[in-house]
Amino acid sequence: MDKGVSGFTLIELLIVVVILGILAGLVSPRLAGRTEWARVEAAKADISGGIAMALDLFELDTGRYPTSLEELIHRPQNLLQWRGPYFKRGFPRDPWGHPYIYRFPGIQNPEGYDLYSSGSDEQEGTADDIANWQED
């Protein structure tokens, strides 16, 4: 009885590699652009969610919004009502690794604050900015 050697031939392995390449070629265009979309959505979530909540908590505790984002981490002098830090691990950065921009009082929201990311191009006032005054 002949004992055959089991395994894959080079041709079989090449066919599998080609099939995987074709599948990757079909899936890649669908995934392209998703990374940037995910970053934009993460910035929107930070601005309207976690950061906004911290700013509102600060305002509830102290009776005013912070003059800078640093006040969410470090107690301002002579502000006894402060119950922070409002972020345990330091202030978050936008998905592109840059600090969020905060203004109080706001230019776009004069009764409140402006909070935004300058987006991937790092330029304020361009089309890729994500801000708390924009409509979805």
Helices and strands as residue ranges (DSSP letters): H 10-31, H 34-45, I 46-50, H 51-62, G 69-72, E 101-103, E 114-117, E 130-131
